[in-house]
Amino acid sequence: MAEGYVLKASARDRVGKGAARSLRREGLVPAVIYGGKQPALPIAIPAKESTIALHRGGFMTHLGTIDVDGTSHLVIAKDYQLDPVRDDLIHVDFLRVAKGSELTVEIPVQFLNEETCPGIKAGGMLNVVRHTVEMTVPAEAIPDALVIDLAKANVGDSIHISAVEIPEGCAPTITDRDFTIATIAAPGGGAGADEEAAEGEEEAASEE
């Protein structure tokens, strides 16, 4: 698991759109820490450092530490909003995380050896059905990605979750079927691969 971010914050006593606009003019982002059977804590975090943490990657899958007026809170980002023009953070929801707990997180899928994949070298195309997989994971050992090796994948092959090495202590939240992660579609869009890919996409949509 990659190292998480650390942010300094201050508690805010004013909420609402007017207060939020005022904070943003000061270079701050309104946010809230909730959960853990404690009251929600409205906070203000620095816009520059927070936006850097977001665009560094893994913002929704890495634990963060937020120092609120000298008190540290272990958190994970659960939702955020961006300015539609500047792409800067304008609000973040953080969930409190207790040590030793489990979280439900969308883990990204990473593919290795695309350049040597027999199916792709033969003209096939990697069709990614799921770019992320929802998993139950230990809070202090969230995997950066589910890694899939394409070194032996051929045209027409489908890669299912059962073929993926799952990190210790982690488990997919979908347990009633061996769902598809990706396929190697035939050159020119062979029927078999395309049908299975479409099937997988429909399955993914129905599970959202």
N, C-alpha and C positions, 0 to 999 in steps of 0.2 A: 504494500500500500504506500502511495506517495505521501510525502509530508503535507500536512494541511496548512491552512493559512492562519494568521494571527491578526486580529483587528482590535484597535482600541475604540471604545465607544463611551457615550455618556447617556444616562437615562434622560428621557424627555417627559415633561409634565403636560405638554400640550399636544393634542392630536387633532386630526381633521385636515382638510385640503389647504386651508390658509397656513396652518403651522408647517405642513409639509413643504409648501412653496417657499416659505421663509427659510427652512433648513437648507433647501437645495441652493438658494441664493448664497448661502454661507459655505457651500462646498461640502455639504453633508447629505446623507441619504437616510430617510426615515426607515426604520426596520422594527421588527418585533421578535422577541424570543418567547416561545410558548411551550406548553407540554410539561411533562415531568410532575404532574399533579401540583403545579405551582401557578400562581397568577401570571397572566401575560405581562411581559415587561417591554414597554415601548422604548426604543433606543434610537440614537443617531450615530451613524458610522461614517467615516471619511469617504467621500465619493471616489477620490483618486485611487486609494489603496483597495477599496472594495471592487472597483471596476477592473483593476489589474488582476485581483484574485479570480474574478469571474472569467476573464478572457484567457487566463493561464490554463484553463481546462480543469475538468473534474470538480467544478464548484458544487455540483449536486451529489457527488459521491465521496468527497473527502471531508473528514471532520475538520472543524475549525474551532479556534479558541477566541472568544470575544471577552476582552477585559472591559467590564462596565464599571467605571469609577473605582477601579481597584479590585473588583471581584471577578474572578474568571468563570466563564460559562463554556462548557464543551457543547458544541452544536453541530447540526448539519443543515444546510440550506434546503428548504422544501419547496419554495416558490420565489420567483422574483419578477419584477417588471422593468422593462427597458424604455428609455426615451425613444419614440419612433423615428426621430431625426438623427440624434447624435449617438444612439446606441449605448448611452450611459445608463447605469443602474439608477432607478428612481424609487424602488422599494424592494425590501427583502423580508421574507418570513423564515425564521430560523426555528428549528425544533431542538429542545434540550435533549442531550444524550447522556444517559447514565452509563458509567463504566460497567462492562460485563453484559450489557443489554444487546438485543438484536434489533436490526432495522430492516425495513423493506425498501430496496433501492433498485433503480434501473441501472444495470451494469452494461457498459458499451461492449460491443463485439469487435475484436481485432483479428485480422486475417494475416497469416504469415505465408511467405513463399508464393505470392501470386505470380512472380516473374518466372518461376520454375514449375508452376502447376501444369501437369500434362494436358488437362482439359482446356485451359486457357491458351496454351501453346498450340493446341490443335484447332484453335479458332473459336472455342466456346467463350461464354461470357459469364462472369460471376454475377449472379442475381441475389442480392441480399434481401431476404424476406424480413428479417428482424435486425435492426441496427443496435438494439438494446434488449436485454432480457431482465424482467423483473425477478429479483431474488431476495430471499431472506439471508442476511449476512450478519456476522458478529460486528458490533459497532466499532471495535478497535482493530478489525482486520478486514476492511472493505476492499475487495479486489479492484485493481485499476481497470481490468478488462477480462472478458472471457476470450481466451486465445484459441484460434482455430488454424491448424496447419493444413495448407492446401497442397502440400508436396506430392500427395498421391491421389488427388481428386481428378476424376476423368469426366468427360462430357456425359451429361445425363445423371451424374451423381447428385444426391441430395445429402446435405449435412444436417442431421437432427441433433437435438439436445443430448441424446444418449451417447453421441460420439464426442462430446466435448468434455474435457477434463475440468471438473468442477472443483474449485479450491476448497480445502478442508473447512468444515463448519458452515458452508454455504449450500443453499438449495433453491432451485427454481420454485416460484410460487405456483406455477401450473404443474400439476402432478398427474393429471388424468390422461395425458397423451404425450407421445414422443414428437413434439412439434418441430417444424422445420426452421432452421436458422438461415440457410442459403442453398442455392442450387448452382450447378454449372450448366447453363443453358446451351443447347446445341447451336452451331453456327447457323445464322439465318433464322433463329427462333424455332427450333425443332419443337414439334407439338408436345411430346412427352414432358420435356423440362418445363415448357411454358405453362402447361396445365397444372403441374405440381406447384410451380411458383405462385400461380393465381390462387390455387387452393390454400397455400400457406398464407398468402396475403389476406384472403377472406377470413381465415382462422384467426390471424392476428387482430384484424379489425373487430371480430366478434368478441374478443377477449378484453378489449379496451374498456 
